[in-house]
Amino acid sequence: MRIGMLTGGGDCPGLNAVIRAAVRKGIQHYGDEFVGFMEGWRGVIDNVTMPLDMQTTSGILHKGGTILRSSRTNVKKIPGGFEKCLETLGKNKLDALIAVGGDDTQSISLALSERGVKCVGVPKTIDNDLNGTDVCFGFDTAVSIATEAIDRLHSTAEAHNRVIVVEVMGRDAGWIALTSGIAGGADAILVPEKPIDLDEVCRLLKYRHEHGKKFSIVVAAEGAKLPEVGQSTHGTKVDSFGHARLSGIGQALAEEIEARTGYETRSVNLGHTQRGGTPTAYDRMLASRYGVAAIDLVHKGQFGQLVVLKGTQITSIPIADAIAKNRTVGDDLLEMVSSLQPPKTAV
Protein backbone atom coordinates (compact mmCIF):
# COMPACT_ATOMS: atom_id res chain seq x y z
CA MET A 1 0.00 0.00 0.00
CA ARG A 2 0.98 3.64 -0.44
CA ILE A 3 0.41 5.49 2.82
CA GLY A 4 0.64 9.14 3.85
CA MET A 5 1.69 10.36 7.29
CA LEU A 6 1.51 13.74 9.01
CA THR A 7 2.00 15.25 12.46
CA GLY A 8 -0.36 18.08 13.39
CA GLY A 9 -0.78 20.54 16.27
CA GLY A 10 1.82 21.15 18.94
CA ASP A 11 4.94 19.00 18.86
CA CYS A 12 5.93 16.65 21.67
CA PRO A 13 8.64 14.07 22.40
CA GLY A 14 7.84 10.72 20.77
CA LEU A 15 6.48 11.88 17.41
CA ASN A 16 9.54 10.60 15.59
CA ALA A 17 9.21 7.24 17.33
CA VAL A 18 5.67 6.88 15.93
CA ILE A 19 6.84 7.72 12.42
CA ARG A 20 9.79 5.34 12.65
CA ALA A 21 7.74 2.41 13.96
CA ALA A 22 4.98 2.73 11.35
CA VAL A 23 7.47 3.06 8.49
CA ARG A 24 9.71 0.20 9.63
CA LYS A 25 6.85 -2.27 10.03
CA GLY A 26 5.09 -1.05 6.91
CA ILE A 27 8.14 -1.43 4.68
CA GLN A 28 9.67 -4.57 6.21
CA HIS A 29 6.51 -6.60 6.81
CA TYR A 30 3.93 -5.28 4.35
CA GLY A 31 6.04 -3.89 1.51
CA ASP A 32 4.45 -0.43 1.87
CA GLU A 33 5.56 2.93 0.49
CA PHE A 34 5.23 6.11 2.57
CA VAL A 35 4.78 9.78 1.81
CA GLY A 36 5.34 12.29 4.62
CA PHE A 37 3.36 15.55 4.53
CA MET A 38 5.24 18.51 5.97
CA GLU A 39 3.81 20.79 8.67
CA GLY A 40 0.60 18.89 9.35
CA TRP A 41 -2.48 19.60 7.29
CA ARG A 42 -0.71 22.56 5.66
CA GLY A 43 1.48 20.07 3.81
CA VAL A 44 -1.59 18.22 2.56
CA ILE A 45 -3.23 21.41 1.31
CA ASP A 46 -0.04 22.64 -0.40
CA ASN A 47 1.23 19.16 -1.40
CA VAL A 48 4.58 19.60 0.33
CA THR A 49 6.08 16.17 1.03
CA MET A 50 9.20 14.23 1.94
CA PRO A 51 9.96 10.54 1.43
CA LEU A 52 9.62 8.32 4.48
CA ASP A 53 11.78 5.22 4.14
CA MET A 54 14.33 3.22 6.10
CA GLN A 55 17.00 5.85 5.48
CA THR A 56 15.04 9.01 6.32
CA THR A 57 13.64 7.46 9.50
CA SER A 58 16.96 6.03 10.72
CA GLY A 59 18.40 7.53 13.90
CA ILE A 60 15.29 9.52 14.86
CA LEU A 61 13.92 7.35 17.69
CA HIS A 62 15.55 9.39 20.47
CA LYS A 63 15.02 12.82 18.93
CA GLY A 64 12.36 15.28 20.10
CA GLY A 65 10.19 17.29 17.74
CA THR A 66 9.16 15.76 14.42
CA ILE A 67 11.04 15.32 11.14
CA LEU A 68 7.74 16.12 9.41
CA ARG A 69 7.42 19.39 11.36
CA SER A 70 3.98 20.58 12.41
CA SER A 71 1.45 23.41 12.35
CA ARG A 72 -1.97 24.32 13.67
CA THR A 73 -3.64 24.39 10.26
CA ASN A 74 -7.42 24.18 10.29
CA VAL A 75 -8.59 22.87 6.92
CA LYS A 76 -12.15 23.94 7.77
CA LYS A 77 -11.10 27.61 7.82
CA ILE A 78 -9.39 27.54 4.41
CA PRO A 79 -11.63 28.17 1.39
CA GLY A 80 -11.78 24.95 -0.58
CA GLY A 81 -9.53 23.33 2.01
CA PHE A 82 -11.05 19.87 1.90
CA GLU A 83 -11.14 19.88 -1.88
CA LYS A 84 -7.42 20.73 -1.93
CA CYS A 85 -6.71 17.89 0.50
CA LEU A 86 -8.62 15.40 -1.62
CA GLU A 87 -6.81 16.59 -4.73
CA THR A 88 -3.40 16.20 -3.06
CA LEU A 89 -4.18 12.74 -1.72
CA GLY A 90 -5.31 11.73 -5.19
CA LYS A 91 -2.19 13.11 -6.87
CA ASN A 92 -0.03 11.10 -4.49
CA LYS A 93 -2.07 7.96 -5.22
CA LEU A 94 -2.49 7.15 -1.53
CA ASP A 95 -4.34 4.11 -0.24
CA ALA A 96 -4.53 5.43 3.34
CA LEU A 97 -3.49 8.31 5.62
CA ILE A 98 -2.12 8.14 9.18
CA ALA A 99 -2.60 11.40 11.11
CA VAL A 100 -0.75 11.88 14.39
CA GLY A 101 -2.28 14.58 16.56
CA GLY A 102 -4.78 15.68 19.18
CA ASP A 103 -8.46 16.54 19.00
CA ASP A 104 -8.00 19.43 16.54
CA THR A 105 -5.92 17.33 14.15
CA GLN A 106 -8.27 14.37 14.49
CA SER A 107 -11.32 16.55 13.80
CA ILE A 108 -9.90 17.01 10.29
CA SER A 109 -9.20 13.25 10.04
CA LEU A 110 -12.85 12.62 10.89
CA ALA A 111 -14.09 15.13 8.32
CA LEU A 112 -11.91 13.55 5.63
CA SER A 113 -13.08 10.07 6.65
CA GLU A 114 -16.64 11.24 6.07
CA ARG A 115 -15.50 12.31 2.59
CA GLY A 116 -14.19 8.84 1.79
CA VAL A 117 -10.52 9.14 2.84
CA LYS A 118 -9.18 6.04 4.58
CA CYS A 119 -7.78 7.58 7.77
CA VAL A 120 -6.23 6.13 10.91
CA GLY A 121 -5.38 8.36 13.87
CA VAL A 122 -2.64 8.26 16.50
CA PRO A 123 -3.32 10.20 19.75
CA LYS A 124 -0.90 13.00 20.52
CA THR A 125 -1.42 15.71 23.12
CA ILE A 126 1.07 16.77 25.72
CA ASP A 127 -1.87 17.68 27.99
CA ASN A 128 -2.91 13.99 28.05
CA ASP A 129 -6.57 15.01 27.66
CA LEU A 130 -7.65 13.10 24.54
CA ASN A 131 -10.72 11.03 25.34
CA GLY A 132 -10.64 7.23 25.11
CA THR A 133 -6.94 6.60 25.77
CA ASP A 134 -5.30 6.18 29.15
CA VAL A 135 -2.04 7.88 28.14
CA CYS A 136 -0.74 9.96 25.23
CA PHE A 137 2.94 9.72 24.37
CA GLY A 138 4.92 12.83 25.31
CA PHE A 139 3.06 13.24 28.59
CA ASP A 140 5.57 11.19 30.59
CA THR A 141 8.44 13.29 29.25
CA ALA A 142 6.65 16.56 30.03
CA VAL A 143 5.92 15.41 33.57
CA SER A 144 9.54 14.35 34.05
CA ILE A 145 10.79 17.76 32.91
CA ALA A 146 8.27 19.60 35.12
CA THR A 147 9.10 17.44 38.14
CA GLU A 148 12.82 18.04 37.73
CA ALA A 149 12.17 21.79 37.53
CA ILE A 150 10.09 21.67 40.73
CA ASP A 151 12.84 19.71 42.47
CA ARG A 152 15.37 22.37 41.47
CA LEU A 153 13.12 25.24 42.56
CA HIS A 154 12.79 23.80 46.07
CA SER A 155 16.40 24.64 46.91
CA THR A 156 16.32 28.24 45.66
CA ALA A 157 12.92 28.85 47.28
CA GLU A 158 14.24 27.59 50.60
CA ALA A 159 17.43 29.65 50.31
CA HIS A 160 15.44 32.88 49.99
CA ASN A 161 12.34 32.05 52.09
CA ARG A 162 10.19 32.50 48.98
CA VAL A 163 7.01 31.16 47.52
CA ILE A 164 7.56 30.07 43.91
CA VAL A 165 4.63 29.54 41.55
CA VAL A 166 5.42 27.11 38.71
CA GLU A 167 3.23 27.42 35.62
CA VAL A 168 3.01 24.24 33.53
CA MET A 169 1.06 23.28 30.42
CA GLY A 170 -2.56 22.18 30.58
CA ARG A 171 -5.26 24.15 28.73
CA ASP A 172 -8.40 22.26 29.71
CA ALA A 173 -7.01 19.47 31.90
CA GLY A 174 -4.56 19.48 34.77
CA TRP A 175 -2.78 16.16 34.23
CA ILE A 176 0.72 17.67 34.04
CA ALA A 177 0.15 20.00 37.00
CA LEU A 178 -1.34 17.29 39.19
CA THR A 179 1.20 14.59 38.35
CA SER A 180 4.32 16.76 38.54
CA GLY A 181 2.93 18.61 41.54
CA ILE A 182 2.43 15.43 43.55
CA ALA A 183 5.73 13.94 42.36
CA GLY A 184 7.56 17.17 43.17
CA GLY A 185 5.99 17.65 46.59
CA ALA A 186 4.18 20.90 45.74
CA ASP A 187 2.26 22.56 48.54
CA ALA A 188 -0.66 23.68 46.36
CA ILE A 189 -1.75 22.32 42.96
CA LEU A 190 -4.14 24.31 40.77
CA VAL A 191 -5.89 22.81 37.73
CA PRO A 192 -8.51 23.91 35.16
CA GLU A 193 -11.05 21.39 36.50
CA LYS A 194 -11.46 23.35 39.74
CA PRO A 195 -11.64 27.16 40.07
CA ILE A 196 -8.79 28.61 42.12
CA ASP A 197 -9.67 29.32 45.75
CA LEU A 198 -7.13 32.00 46.68
CA ASP A 199 -8.17 31.96 50.32
CA GLU A 200 -7.41 28.23 50.48
CA VAL A 201 -4.07 28.65 48.69
CA CYS A 202 -3.02 31.34 51.15
CA ARG A 203 -4.23 29.22 54.08
CA LEU A 204 -1.98 26.35 52.99
CA LEU A 205 1.02 28.66 52.60
CA LYS A 206 0.43 30.33 55.97
CA TYR A 207 0.06 26.94 57.65
CA ARG A 208 3.50 25.93 56.37
CA HIS A 209 4.99 29.26 57.41
CA GLU A 210 3.54 29.01 60.90
CA HIS A 211 4.87 25.46 61.27
CA GLY A 212 8.48 26.32 60.49
CA LYS A 213 8.57 26.03 56.68
CA LYS A 214 9.46 29.47 55.35
CA PHE A 215 9.18 28.54 51.66
CA SER A 216 6.53 26.91 49.46
CA ILE A 217 5.95 25.65 45.92
CA VAL A 218 2.68 26.21 44.06
CA VAL A 219 2.09 24.40 40.74
CA ALA A 220 -0.56 25.82 38.38
CA ALA A 221 -1.75 24.60 35.00
CA GLU A 222 -1.79 27.35 32.37
CA GLY A 223 -5.56 26.89 32.04
CA ALA A 224 -6.35 27.26 35.75
CA LYS A 225 -8.99 29.92 36.34
CA LEU A 226 -8.88 32.82 38.75
CA PRO A 227 -12.25 33.87 40.26
CA GLU A 228 -14.07 36.50 38.20
CA VAL A 229 -11.15 36.59 35.75
CA GLY A 230 -11.02 33.16 34.14
CA GLN A 231 -7.99 31.95 32.20
CA SER A 232 -4.96 34.18 31.68
CA THR A 233 -4.27 34.80 28.00
CA HIS A 234 -1.35 36.29 26.11
CA GLY A 235 -3.08 38.95 24.01
CA THR A 236 -6.41 38.53 22.26
CA LYS A 237 -5.36 36.50 19.21
CA VAL A 238 -6.66 32.95 18.72
CA ASP A 239 -5.28 30.19 16.52
CA SER A 240 -7.12 28.68 13.56
CA PHE A 241 -9.02 26.36 15.89
CA GLY A 242 -10.20 29.24 18.08
CA HIS A 243 -7.79 28.68 20.98
CA ALA A 244 -6.34 31.68 22.80
CA ARG A 245 -2.67 31.55 23.74
CA LEU A 246 -2.67 30.88 27.47
CA SER A 247 0.07 32.39 29.61
CA GLY A 248 0.43 34.42 32.77
CA ILE A 249 -1.55 32.60 35.43
CA GLY A 250 1.68 31.96 37.35
CA GLN A 251 2.63 35.64 37.51
CA ALA A 252 -0.93 36.70 38.36
CA LEU A 253 -0.99 34.19 41.22
CA ALA A 254 2.43 35.26 42.47
CA GLU A 255 1.34 38.89 42.69
CA GLU A 256 -1.91 37.99 44.46
CA ILE A 257 -0.22 35.62 46.92
CA GLU A 258 2.40 38.21 47.88
CA ALA A 259 -0.25 40.90 48.33
CA ARG A 260 -2.37 38.65 50.55
CA THR A 261 0.34 36.99 52.63
CA GLY A 262 3.30 39.36 52.59
CA TYR A 263 5.58 36.45 51.57
CA GLU A 264 8.06 37.21 48.82
CA THR A 265 6.76 35.35 45.77
CA ARG A 266 8.18 34.62 42.32
CA SER A 267 6.78 32.83 39.27
CA VAL A 268 8.41 30.49 36.74
CA ASN A 269 6.72 29.58 33.47
CA LEU A 270 8.16 26.33 32.10
CA GLY A 271 6.44 26.86 28.74
CA HIS A 272 7.80 24.99 25.75
CA THR A 273 10.65 23.49 27.77
CA GLN A 274 8.12 20.75 28.52
CA ARG A 275 7.70 19.95 24.82
CA GLY A 276 11.36 19.76 23.88
CA GLY A 277 14.21 17.33 24.13
CA THR A 278 14.67 13.61 24.29
CA PRO A 279 11.60 11.44 25.03
CA THR A 280 11.70 9.15 28.03
CA ALA A 281 12.03 5.40 27.54
CA TYR A 282 8.32 5.05 28.40
CA ASP A 283 7.31 7.53 25.69
CA ARG A 284 9.58 5.90 23.10
CA MET A 285 7.99 2.54 23.86
CA LEU A 286 4.40 3.83 23.86
CA ALA A 287 4.91 5.83 20.67
CA SER A 288 6.45 2.79 18.96
CA ARG A 289 3.47 0.66 20.00
CA TYR A 290 1.10 3.26 18.58
CA GLY A 291 3.01 3.41 15.29
CA VAL A 292 2.96 -0.36 14.85
CA ALA A 293 -0.74 -0.51 15.77
CA ALA A 294 -1.59 2.24 13.29
CA ILE A 295 -0.03 0.45 10.32
CA ASP A 296 -1.72 -2.79 11.41
CA LEU A 297 -5.10 -1.03 11.44
CA VAL A 298 -4.46 0.19 7.90
CA HIS A 299 -3.84 -3.34 6.68
CA LYS A 300 -6.88 -4.66 8.54
CA GLY A 301 -8.98 -2.05 6.75
CA GLN A 302 -10.16 -0.55 10.05
CA PHE A 303 -10.39 3.09 9.03
CA GLY A 304 -11.89 6.02 10.90
CA GLN A 305 -10.25 4.61 14.03
CA LEU A 306 -7.80 6.00 16.60
CA VAL A 307 -5.27 3.70 18.25
CA VAL A 308 -5.50 3.96 22.06
CA LEU A 309 -4.03 2.51 25.23
CA LYS A 310 -6.46 0.76 27.58
CA GLY A 311 -4.72 -0.54 30.68
CA THR A 312 -1.67 -2.23 29.20
CA GLN A 313 -3.25 -3.15 25.85
CA ILE A 314 -3.28 -1.21 22.58
CA THR A 315 -6.69 -1.20 20.93
CA SER A 316 -8.73 1.31 18.90
CA ILE A 317 -11.87 3.43 19.09
CA PRO A 318 -13.76 5.55 16.52
CA ILE A 319 -12.12 8.94 15.99
CA ALA A 320 -15.51 10.53 16.62
CA ASP A 321 -15.57 9.11 20.14
CA ALA A 322 -12.05 10.33 20.88
CA ILE A 323 -12.80 13.96 20.08
CA ALA A 324 -16.30 14.07 21.56
CA LYS A 325 -15.01 15.50 24.84
CA ASN A 326 -11.82 16.16 26.79
CA ARG A 327 -10.44 13.66 29.27
CA THR A 328 -10.10 15.65 32.46
CA VAL A 329 -8.71 14.97 35.94
CA GLY A 330 -11.30 13.12 38.03
CA ASP A 331 -12.59 13.90 41.51
CA ASP A 332 -10.66 10.93 42.90
CA LEU A 333 -7.32 12.50 42.03
CA LEU A 334 -8.42 15.95 43.17
CA GLU A 335 -9.35 14.36 46.48
CA MET A 336 -5.91 12.75 46.61
CA VAL A 337 -4.32 16.20 46.38
CA SER A 338 -6.47 17.39 49.29
CA SER A 339 -5.55 14.32 51.33
CA LEU A 340 -1.87 15.28 51.15
CA GLN A 341 -2.56 18.77 52.51
CA PRO A 342 -3.48 19.92 56.04
CA PRO A 343 -7.28 20.03 56.50
CA LYS A 344 -9.04 23.31 57.15
CA THR A 345 -9.46 22.30 60.80
CA ALA A 346 -5.69 21.97 61.28
CA VAL A 347 -4.02 24.43 63.62
Buried (B, 14 or more C-beta within 10 A) or exposed (E): BEBBBBBBBBBBBBBBBBBBBBBBBBBEEBEBBBBBBBBBBBBBBBBBBBEBBEEBBEEBBEBBBBBBBBBBBBBEEBEEBBEBBBBBBEEBEBBBBBBBBBBBBBBBBBBBBEEEBBBBBBBBBBBBBBBBBEBBBBBBBBBBBBBEBBBEBBEEBBEEEBBBBBBBBBBBBBBBBBBBBBBBEBBBBBBBBBBBEBEBBBBBBBBBBEEEEEBBBBBBBBBBBBEEEEBBBEEEEEBBBEBBBBBBBBBBBBEBBBEBBEBBBBBBBBEEBBBBBBBBEBBBBBBBBBBBBBBBBBBEEEBBBBBBBEEEEBBBBBBBEBBEEBBBBEEEBBEBBEEEBBEEEEE
